[in-house]
Amino acid sequence: MIAGLEGVELAYLAAVFGVGSFIRGFTGFGSSMIYVVGLTFAIPASEAVPLILILEVIASAGLLPAVWRQVEWRSFAQLLLACIVATPLGLALLAWLPPPPMQAVIALVVLGACLMLRAGWRLEKQPGLTGTVGVGIVSGVLTGATSAGGPPIVLYYFSSPLAIGAARASLIAYLGAADLFASGMAAWQGLIGTETLVRVALAVPPMFLGAWIGTKLFHRIDPNRFRRWVITVLAALSAVSLVKALLAMLS
């Protein structure tokens, strides 16, 4: 047993990290949603969320240099400031709620975002300050509580008139900064211990491999077609996770 996990559990988590980081490298989003849905099948949400936050920071650091010039910095700053204000509330919910309800919340959030993206929902123009701050607050609460603060930001950028390259770059920058802040808050609240750090070290190799492959494929495959497939997989995982959580709550 390593870091509280058996061999089969370690292999399963390595597969989750590899698949999630591959999708993040390709689309710029989706890894935290796959991580959090996949990991809650094996470990409690209170253990999964801090682990995911740290890994997302590492992944963003590896992806950001290549897309730095494409980031839409104005919306990034507005979203991030709102997220920073709201993240402590999400972390308080993480420490307070038991695992099954938290898993159900995560699944519902991800499933709702997937359905909206799959339906092709789009905005005619970029939201103003009020709308941007509102999205950032929702993302902050979800980042602290579930580590899956990406869905509102994905909807914000990929339903806007921004080019796909700029939307992907802005997502990478935002998610890295938001997760860095949330990781610091989680450490301050005592949610990150030695076991978490050992799990991070074990997850880094498959995560970097997946991100490298995904980034290579970004320029070779139609992003819109692949994004539809990713959303379908995420929706299916979320539905299964929701059923699992509901059954646990009923029992």
Backbone bond lengths (Angstrom), bond angles and torsions (degrees), N, CA, C in turn:
res aa  C-N    CA-C-N  psi(-1)  N-CA   C-N-CA  omega(-1)  CA-C   N-CA-C  phi
1 M - - - 1.458 - - 1.536 109.55 -
2 I 1.334 116.84 131.92 1.461 122.81 179.48 1.522 108.76 -125.34
3 A 1.320 116.67 128.99 1.473 122.63 179.20 1.523 111.41 52.48
4 G 1.346 115.92 37.08 1.450 120.62 177.77 1.512 114.83 77.18
5 L 1.339 118.50 12.71 1.459 122.28 -176.61 1.516 111.37 -124.97
6 E 1.341 116.24 141.40 1.461 121.92 175.40 1.528 109.71 -78.37
7 G 1.334 116.19 169.83 1.455 121.34 -178.24 1.516 113.48 -58.22
8 V 1.334 116.85 -43.62 1.468 120.83 -179.62 1.525 110.12 -64.65
9 E 1.330 116.84 -40.25 1.458 120.71 179.05 1.528 111.01 -65.22
10 L 1.325 116.96 -38.72 1.458 120.67 178.05 1.529 111.45 -64.20
11 A 1.330 115.94 -41.92 1.464 120.15 178.67 1.530 110.80 -64.54
12 Y 1.329 116.13 -41.28 1.467 120.68 178.66 1.527 110.68 -62.59
13 L 1.336 117.07 -45.95 1.455 120.46 -179.49 1.529 111.37 -64.86
14 A 1.339 117.52 -36.97 1.470 120.69 176.97 1.531 110.44 -61.32
15 A 1.340 116.43 -40.82 1.467 120.61 178.36 1.525 110.95 -64.73
16 V 1.332 117.10 -42.40 1.466 121.49 178.58 1.520 110.38 -60.61
17 F 1.339 116.88 -45.69 1.459 120.61 -178.87 1.530 111.27 -66.83
18 G 1.331 117.29 -38.53 1.457 120.13 178.92 1.513 112.15 -63.89
19 V 1.330 116.77 -46.35 1.470 121.15 -179.06 1.529 110.47 -67.20
20 G 1.329 116.69 -45.70 1.460 120.20 -178.31 1.518 112.63 -62.48
21 S 1.324 117.55 -43.17 1.464 120.22 -178.96 1.526 111.56 -71.64
22 F 1.335 117.25 -30.82 1.464 120.29 174.38 1.530 110.22 -59.82
23 I 1.325 116.28 -45.30 1.463 121.04 -179.89 1.527 110.36 -67.43
24 R 1.338 117.27 -38.44 1.464 120.32 177.85 1.524 110.42 -63.84
25 G 1.323 117.30 -42.35 1.448 120.11 179.25 1.513 112.73 -63.81
26 F 1.317 116.82 -33.32 1.462 121.23 -177.97 1.521 112.20 -80.50
27 T 1.336 116.89 -50.28 1.462 120.83 -171.85 1.521 113.98 -100.44
28 G 1.340 117.95 -20.02 1.449 120.65 -175.18 1.515 113.23 90.87
29 F 1.323 117.26 -6.14 1.465 121.05 178.95 1.518 109.21 -149.88
30 G 1.336 115.84 175.91 1.463 120.75 172.24 1.508 115.12 102.76
31 S 1.346 118.15 -22.67 1.464 118.71 -174.75 1.526 111.83 -66.49
32 S 1.326 118.12 -44.36 1.471 119.37 -177.72 1.518 111.03 -64.18
33 M 1.344 117.02 -34.58 1.464 119.88 178.85 1.525 110.53 -66.56
34 I 1.326 116.49 -41.74 1.464 120.02 177.76 1.522 110.43 -69.04
35 Y 1.334 116.92 -42.72 1.465 120.20 178.34 1.523 111.27 -57.09
36 V 1.338 115.46 -51.84 1.459 118.84 -171.48 1.525 111.34 -70.22
37 V 1.327 117.81 -35.81 1.467 119.56 176.15 1.518 110.18 -70.49
38 G 1.333 117.13 -43.23 1.459 120.30 -178.62 1.515 113.53 -69.43
39 L 1.337 117.19 -42.48 1.463 120.49 -175.84 1.517 112.96 -69.39
40 T 1.335 117.27 -32.91 1.466 118.60 -177.87 1.523 112.45 -69.96
41 F 1.322 117.34 -5.94 1.465 119.56 170.24 1.528 110.47 -77.50
42 A 1.355 116.59 -20.85 1.461 120.21 -173.69 1.527 113.82 -115.02
43 I 1.339 117.49 -34.12 1.464 120.46 -178.14 1.524 109.26 -135.65
44 P 1.345 118.19 157.17 1.473 120.93 179.83 1.530 111.76 -62.32
45 A 1.338 116.02 153.67 1.460 120.97 -179.80 1.520 111.73 -59.88
46 S 1.344 117.40 -34.09 1.460 120.80 -178.96 1.529 111.66 -65.22
47 E 1.351 118.12 -23.62 1.455 122.41 175.54 1.528 111.52 -92.58
48 A 1.337 116.12 -32.84 1.462 120.30 -176.55 1.523 112.31 -72.27
49 V 1.331 117.13 -41.34 1.467 120.49 -173.19 1.528 112.91 -62.10
50 P 1.356 120.71 -50.51 1.473 118.92 178.27 1.530 113.05 -60.13
51 L 1.328 116.83 -37.56 1.461 121.52 178.10 1.523 110.48 -61.24
52 I 1.320 116.72 -45.95 1.464 121.76 -178.56 1.521 111.09 -65.69
53 L 1.323 116.89 -40.89 1.463 120.36 -179.53 1.528 111.20 -57.64
54 I 1.337 116.47 -45.98 1.464 119.96 -179.13 1.526 110.82 -65.39
55 L 1.322 116.80 -43.11 1.461 120.61 -179.30 1.534 111.89 -65.12
56 E 1.326 116.70 -35.69 1.460 119.73 178.43 1.529 111.18 -66.49
57 V 1.318 117.15 -35.80 1.462 120.47 176.46 1.535 109.98 -63.34
58 I 1.333 116.06 -44.70 1.464 120.61 179.96 1.527 110.71 -63.33
59 A 1.339 116.47 -42.74 1.466 120.64 -179.80 1.522 111.17 -63.92
60 S 1.321 116.50 -43.53 1.467 120.28 -179.64 1.523 111.28 -63.56
61 A 1.332 116.26 -39.23 1.468 120.01 179.24 1.525 111.17 -61.06
62 G 1.341 116.38 -33.11 1.455 119.77 179.37 1.522 113.39 -77.33
63 L 1.342 117.25 -29.03 1.460 121.32 -175.80 1.531 113.36 -92.26
64 L 1.326 117.54 -27.57 1.460 121.16 -169.64 1.526 115.01 -64.88
65 P 1.337 120.65 -40.92 1.475 118.51 -176.42 1.523 114.16 -55.26
66 A 1.322 117.41 -33.97 1.462 120.42 -176.62 1.528 112.94 -76.19
67 V 1.335 118.08 -17.69 1.471 120.42 -174.89 1.528 111.86 -119.91
68 W 1.325 117.26 6.41 1.466 122.03 -172.73 1.529 112.69 -51.77
69 R 1.315 118.11 -43.39 1.466 122.18 -175.03 1.528 112.81 -71.91
70 Q 1.329 118.29 -15.50 1.463 120.76 -177.89 1.526 113.72 -93.87
71 V 1.327 118.43 -5.73 1.461 121.86 -176.60 1.529 110.88 -66.42
72 E 1.338 116.15 137.33 1.459 122.71 175.14 1.531 106.64 -89.71
73 W 1.355 116.42 93.74 1.458 121.43 -164.43 1.529 113.95 -71.53
74 R 1.303 118.99 -28.70 1.476 120.09 -177.44 1.522 110.87 -65.14
75 S 1.310 116.62 -52.49 1.470 119.61 179.39 1.524 110.22 -66.18
76 F 1.331 117.32 -35.43 1.463 121.05 177.59 1.522 110.90 -56.41
77 A 1.334 117.21 -48.28 1.463 121.08 -177.94 1.527 111.50 -64.29
78 Q 1.326 117.13 -42.61 1.466 120.95 -179.19 1.534 111.17 -65.15
79 L 1.315 116.18 -44.45 1.467 120.58 179.06 1.523 111.17 -64.19
80 L 1.328 116.55 -43.04 1.462 120.09 -176.06 1.528 112.00 -66.52
81 L 1.333 117.90 -42.83 1.459 120.42 179.56 1.531 111.12 -61.26
82 A 1.327 117.05 -42.15 1.460 120.69 177.61 1.520 110.94 -65.45
83 C 1.319 116.70 -38.90 1.460 121.74 179.02 1.524 111.07 -63.16
84 I 1.328 116.95 -43.19 1.462 121.31 -179.11 1.531 111.03 -60.77
85 V 1.317 116.38 -38.71 1.463 120.30 179.32 1.530 111.20 -66.16
86 A 1.343 117.09 -37.37 1.461 121.27 -172.29 1.523 114.69 -91.42
87 T 1.324 118.75 -19.01 1.466 121.37 -175.56 1.531 113.81 -59.43
88 P 1.344 120.81 -41.86 1.468 119.60 178.97 1.521 113.70 -56.96
89 L 1.330 117.70 -33.19 1.466 120.37 176.97 1.522 110.39 -64.84
90 G 1.319 116.96 -41.39 1.456 120.70 178.52 1.519 111.94 -64.53
91 L 1.335 117.73 -40.09 1.465 120.83 178.12 1.526 111.27 -65.69
92 A 1.331 116.99 -34.73 1.463 120.28 176.27 1.526 110.40 -64.08
93 L 1.327 117.14 -39.59 1.464 121.16 177.41 1.528 110.66 -65.03
94 L 1.336 117.05 -38.63 1.462 121.60 179.84 1.526 110.85 -61.38
95 A 1.330 117.25 -41.85 1.460 121.23 -178.72 1.531 112.03 -74.94
96 W 1.336 117.36 -20.41 1.468 121.61 -173.56 1.525 113.33 -96.63
97 L 1.344 117.03 -40.29 1.463 120.39 -174.69 1.527 111.51 -79.50
98 P 1.341 119.11 139.63 1.464 121.72 174.46 1.533 110.98 -69.83
99 P 1.357 118.26 161.96 1.473 121.58 -173.57 1.531 116.35 -56.73
100 P 1.363 122.16 -48.32 1.469 118.95 -176.14 1.533 114.36 -60.24
101 P 1.340 119.81 -47.02 1.468 118.09 176.75 1.519 112.98 -61.30
102 M 1.340 116.68 -37.58 1.459 119.59 178.63 1.524 110.94 -64.13
103 Q 1.337 116.45 -40.80 1.458 119.71 178.11 1.520 110.67 -63.65
104 A 1.331 116.93 -38.41 1.465 120.93 178.40 1.529 110.91 -64.94
105 V 1.327 117.18 -41.35 1.466 121.28 178.52 1.524 110.16 -62.36
106 I 1.320 116.05 -46.10 1.469 120.69 178.90 1.528 110.85 -57.77
107 A 1.325 115.55 -47.83 1.464 120.12 -177.53 1.529 111.36 -62.89
108 L 1.327 117.06 -41.85 1.466 120.68 -179.43 1.527 111.14 -65.48
109 V 1.331 116.32 -41.95 1.469 120.28 179.72 1.531 110.54 -61.62
110 V 1.323 115.54 -49.34 1.465 119.55 -178.01 1.525 111.02 -66.11
111 L 1.332 116.99 -41.69 1.466 120.49 -179.25 1.524 110.98 -63.64
112 G 1.326 116.98 -42.80 1.465 120.27 179.09 1.522 111.81 -62.35
113 A 1.332 116.38 -43.50 1.462 120.20 179.05 1.531 111.30 -64.03
114 C 1.323 115.99 -40.43 1.469 120.15 179.59 1.525 111.79 -63.36
115 L 1.319 116.36 -42.78 1.467 120.40 -178.97 1.529 111.04 -64.49
116 M 1.335 116.62 -39.49 1.464 120.02 179.09 1.528 110.97 -67.08
117 L 1.339 116.49 -41.83 1.457 119.86 178.57 1.530 111.30 -67.17
118 R 1.325 116.05 -40.76 1.478 120.37 -179.06 1.528 111.65 -65.28
119 A 1.338 115.68 -30.94 1.462 120.02 -179.72 1.527 111.96 -76.44
120 G 1.337 116.20 -7.44 1.454 119.64 177.32 1.516 114.08 78.96
121 W 1.338 116.93 24.91 1.459 120.92 -179.36 1.520 110.59 -62.85
122 R 1.347 117.40 129.67 1.462 121.35 -177.26 1.523 110.62 -140.18
123 L 1.326 115.63 154.48 1.458 122.83 175.56 1.526 109.48 -98.46
124 E 1.330 116.10 148.73 1.459 119.91 178.23 1.527 111.28 -77.56
125 K 1.357 116.62 -27.65 1.460 120.39 178.78 1.521 109.96 -148.58
126 Q 1.315 116.07 166.01 1.463 121.77 179.86 1.536 109.79 -66.09
127 P 1.354 118.95 133.67 1.463 120.67 178.72 1.526 112.02 -59.70
128 G 1.348 116.08 153.18 1.454 121.07 177.25 1.521 111.50 -79.31
129 L 1.335 115.83 -168.32 1.461 121.01 -176.17 1.522 112.12 -60.71
130 T 1.342 117.73 -46.22 1.465 120.66 -177.57 1.525 111.58 -61.40
131 G 1.329 116.05 -47.36 1.461 119.83 179.69 1.514 112.22 -64.54
132 T 1.332 116.89 -39.55 1.466 121.12 -179.98 1.519 111.20 -65.11
133 V 1.332 116.70 -44.14 1.468 120.52 179.13 1.530 110.53 -64.27
134 G 1.323 117.05 -39.71 1.469 120.32 178.02 1.515 112.04 -60.92
135 V 1.328 117.12 -43.26 1.464 121.40 177.38 1.527 110.27 -63.11
136 G 1.340 116.86 -40.83 1.459 120.75 179.27 1.518 112.61 -63.66
137 I 1.327 117.41 -37.66 1.463 120.87 178.66 1.527 110.77 -65.63
138 V 1.323 116.26 -46.21 1.470 119.91 178.28 1.525 109.89 -60.05
139 S 1.317 116.56 -43.92 1.463 120.62 179.61 1.524 111.29 -63.21
140 G 1.330 117.72 -38.87 1.455 121.08 179.46 1.514 112.82 -63.19
141 V 1.332 116.48 -44.48 1.465 120.26 177.93 1.524 110.25 -61.63
142 L 1.320 116.73 -44.19 1.466 120.62 -179.17 1.523 111.69 -69.44
143 T 1.336 117.60 -34.07 1.461 120.52 178.13 1.520 110.66 -62.94
144 G 1.324 116.80 -46.52 1.456 120.47 -179.96 1.507 113.59 -69.05
145 A 1.335 116.77 -38.02 1.463 120.85 -173.78 1.520 113.54 -85.44
146 T 1.352 116.86 -30.42 1.459 118.70 -171.67 1.526 113.88 -133.33
147 S 1.324 118.40 -10.57 1.463 125.71 -170.94 1.525 111.91 69.32
148 A 1.337 117.97 -2.90 1.468 122.11 -178.97 1.515 109.79 -103.32
149 G 1.340 116.14 58.33 1.460 120.02 178.03 1.505 112.84 -83.29
150 G 1.324 117.09 1.60 1.450 121.19 -177.53 1.515 116.87 -71.59
151 P 1.361 120.08 -37.89 1.466 119.39 -174.07 1.526 115.85 -51.41
152 P 1.344 120.88 -46.37 1.469 118.47 178.37 1.531 112.42 -62.64
153 I 1.349 116.72 -33.80 1.461 120.26 -179.54 1.529 110.38 -74.42
154 V 1.328 115.99 -36.78 1.470 119.90 175.42 1.523 109.76 -60.28
155 L 1.339 116.74 -46.99 1.461 120.57 177.80 1.525 110.87 -60.99
156 Y 1.323 116.44 -41.13 1.466 121.80 -178.27 1.534 110.58 -60.49
157 Y 1.330 116.70 -49.94 1.463 119.88 -174.38 1.527 113.22 -81.91
158 F 1.325 117.76 -42.91 1.468 119.49 -173.36 1.522 112.94 -83.63
159 S 1.340 117.87 -7.01 1.458 119.80 172.57 1.520 110.91 -100.50
160 S 1.348 116.81 0.79 1.462 121.79 -178.70 1.528 110.31 -95.28
161 P 1.341 117.57 171.20 1.474 120.35 -179.58 1.529 114.03 -73.98
162 L 1.324 119.01 -1.55 1.466 121.07 -179.28 1.528 111.27 -58.87
163 A 1.326 116.07 147.39 1.465 120.92 174.34 1.522 109.44 -64.25
164 I 1.335 116.73 152.22 1.463 121.32 -176.54 1.531 110.88 -58.74
165 G 1.333 117.54 -40.29 1.459 120.39 -179.90 1.524 112.18 -61.92
166 A 1.338 117.02 -42.77 1.462 121.10 179.07 1.522 111.33 -68.67
167 A 1.334 116.76 -38.89 1.465 120.24 178.44 1.523 110.65 -64.36
168 R 1.331 116.83 -43.70 1.464 121.40 179.04 1.523 110.61 -62.58
169 A 1.327 117.23 -44.92 1.463 121.37 -179.18 1.526 111.23 -64.23
170 S 1.319 117.20 -42.55 1.463 121.09 -179.45 1.521 111.00 -65.92
171 L 1.317 116.87 -37.07 1.462 121.13 176.57 1.520 111.04 -63.26
172 I 1.317 116.80 -45.68 1.465 121.03 -179.39 1.530 109.92 -59.68
173 A 1.337 116.59 -45.64 1.461 120.75 -179.15 1.522 111.27 -65.07
174 Y 1.325 116.47 -46.27 1.470 120.01 -177.80 1.522 111.94 -63.89
175 L 1.323 116.37 -48.80 1.466 119.80 -176.61 1.524 111.11 -62.30
176 G 1.331 117.19 -38.45 1.459 119.78 178.09 1.520 112.07 -63.53
177 A 1.343 116.71 -46.41 1.462 120.60 -178.69 1.527 111.37 -67.51
178 A 1.339 117.14 -43.61 1.463 120.55 -179.38 1.523 111.37 -64.33
179 D 1.320 116.90 -41.61 1.465 120.08 -179.57 1.526 111.61 -71.21
180 L 1.332 117.13 -30.99 1.464 119.74 176.08 1.532 110.33 -63.51
181 F 1.316 116.38 -45.09 1.463 120.11 178.06 1.525 111.06 -64.10
182 A 1.337 116.40 -45.00 1.466 120.17 -179.17 1.529 111.27 -64.18
183 S 1.333 117.62 -35.88 1.469 120.82 177.82 1.521 110.71 -63.19
184 G 1.333 115.86 -42.61 1.457 119.37 177.39 1.515 112.38 -62.56
185 M 1.331 116.79 -40.64 1.463 120.68 178.08 1.525 110.88 -66.22
186 A 1.340 116.34 -40.26 1.465 120.00 179.71 1.528 110.76 -64.33
187 A 1.330 116.97 -40.32 1.466 120.51 177.79 1.525 110.61 -64.78
188 W 1.313 116.26 -40.97 1.464 121.39 179.86 1.527 111.30 -62.91
189 Q 1.343 116.28 -33.32 1.466 120.75 -179.96 1.531 112.50 -87.96
190 G 1.324 117.51 5.50 1.454 120.83 176.44 1.513 115.32 78.97
191 L 1.337 117.06 20.12 1.467 120.62 -177.98 1.530 112.53 -89.75
192 I 1.346 117.63 -6.09 1.466 121.65 -179.67 1.526 108.70 -118.01
193 G 1.327 116.01 116.68 1.455 121.45 179.95 1.511 111.31 -122.04
194 T 1.317 115.98 -170.66 1.467 121.58 -178.62 1.524 111.49 -60.61
195 E 1.337 116.80 -41.21 1.468 120.63 -179.49 1.524 110.91 -60.54
196 T 1.328 117.02 -39.97 1.457 120.74 178.25 1.518 111.04 -62.55
197 L 1.316 117.06 -42.99 1.463 121.19 -178.32 1.526 111.79 -67.04
198 V 1.344 117.20 -36.03 1.464 120.61 175.88 1.521 110.00 -64.19
199 R 1.328 116.76 -41.70 1.466 120.77 178.31 1.525 111.00 -64.30
200 V 1.323 117.16 -36.41 1.466 120.97 176.24 1.526 109.93 -60.71
201 A 1.331 116.34 -46.87 1.462 120.29 -179.31 1.527 111.49 -60.58
202 L 1.328 117.29 -38.90 1.460 121.23 179.48 1.532 111.88 -70.34
203 A 1.339 116.43 -28.96 1.465 120.16 -175.89 1.522 113.14 -84.62
204 V 1.329 117.53 -21.72 1.466 120.52 -173.66 1.534 113.37 -60.23
205 P 1.348 121.23 -46.22 1.478 119.31 -178.87 1.530 114.32 -57.67
206 P 1.362 120.39 -52.90 1.464 118.03 178.42 1.525 112.73 -65.01
207 M 1.327 116.84 -29.89 1.457 119.83 179.24 1.527 111.21 -66.57
208 F 1.332 117.69 -46.49 1.460 120.65 179.78 1.531 111.64 -66.00
209 L 1.329 116.31 -37.31 1.464 119.45 178.18 1.522 110.82 -62.91
210 G 1.331 116.38 -46.80 1.461 120.09 179.09 1.517 112.46 -62.42
211 A 1.338 117.26 -42.45 1.464 121.15 -179.88 1.524 111.11 -64.97
212 W 1.331 116.79 -38.59 1.466 120.66 179.78 1.531 111.00 -64.11
213 I 1.332 116.56 -44.76 1.470 120.27 179.29 1.522 110.69 -64.95
214 G 1.348 116.46 -43.74 1.465 120.17 -179.93 1.510 112.94 -61.75
215 T 1.322 116.99 -40.99 1.459 121.12 179.14 1.522 111.19 -65.27
216 K 1.323 117.10 -40.40 1.462 121.04 178.10 1.531 111.55 -60.86
217 L 1.333 115.85 -38.40 1.464 119.86 -177.23 1.520 113.52 -79.03
218 F 1.336 117.69 -16.01 1.464 121.12 -175.12 1.520 111.47 -55.54
219 H 1.327 117.38 -38.71 1.460 121.08 -176.09 1.532 112.76 -90.17
220 R 1.329 117.80 2.86 1.472 120.13 -174.80 1.525 113.69 -114.95
221 I 1.320 117.93 -17.95 1.466 121.69 -175.26 1.517 108.88 -124.00
222 D 1.328 117.12 147.99 1.458 122.73 178.27 1.530 109.67 -60.84
223 P 1.340 118.72 111.83 1.463 120.78 -176.75 1.529 113.38 -61.05
224 N 1.336 117.49 -36.11 1.461 119.93 -177.47 1.528 111.79 -65.48
225 R 1.322 116.46 -40.79 1.467 120.12 178.89 1.526 110.90 -66.46
226 F 1.337 116.27 -44.67 1.450 119.08 -178.99 1.524 111.47 -67.35
227 R 1.352 116.26 -36.81 1.462 120.09 179.72 1.527 110.72 -60.85
228 R 1.331 117.27 -38.40 1.468 120.30 178.55 1.522 110.77 -62.93
229 W 1.332 116.80 -39.46 1.459 120.79 178.47 1.522 111.09 -66.09
230 V 1.345 116.07 -42.43 1.459 120.45 178.86 1.524 110.53 -60.19
231 I 1.309 117.20 -45.62 1.468 121.53 -178.49 1.518 110.49 -62.11
232 T 1.324 117.20 -38.90 1.465 120.51 178.57 1.525 111.27 -63.75
233 V 1.322 116.97 -43.26 1.469 120.81 178.11 1.526 111.12 -63.63
234 L 1.325 116.46 -44.26 1.458 120.32 179.11 1.530 111.60 -61.27
235 A 1.318 116.42 -41.46 1.464 120.46 179.40 1.526 110.88 -63.46
236 A 1.325 116.89 -41.64 1.466 120.29 179.11 1.529 111.14 -64.49
237 L 1.333 117.16 -44.68 1.458 120.82 177.79 1.524 111.55 -61.26
238 S 1.316 116.32 -40.96 1.459 120.54 -179.26 1.519 111.29 -65.41
239 A 1.331 116.48 -39.82 1.465 120.10 179.42 1.523 110.86 -63.66
240 V 1.337 117.30 -43.21 1.462 121.23 177.98 1.523 110.64 -64.33
241 S 1.317 116.52 -43.03 1.463 120.84 179.41 1.521 111.51 -63.55
242 L 1.325 117.13 -38.47 1.461 121.23 179.31 1.523 110.65 -64.66
243 V 1.319 116.86 -43.99 1.468 120.45 178.35 1.527 110.41 -61.46
244 K 1.330 116.68 -43.58 1.465 121.45 178.68 1.537 111.16 -59.56
245 A 1.327 116.35 -44.31 1.461 120.38 -179.50 1.527 111.56 -66.22
246 L 1.331 116.53 -41.70 1.460 120.11 -179.94 1.530 111.52 -64.59
247 L 1.323 116.34 -40.23 1.465 120.23 177.83 1.529 110.94 -63.34
248 A 1.344 116.55 -40.18 1.459 120.51 178.16 1.520 111.66 -65.24
249 M 1.332 116.96 -38.46 1.463 120.96 178.94 1.523 111.62 -68.32
250 L 1.330 116.44 -36.94 1.468 120.53 -179.41 1.536 111.78 -71.70
251 S 1.338 115.65 -31.19 1.456 118.96 -179.28 1.533 112.07 -82.05
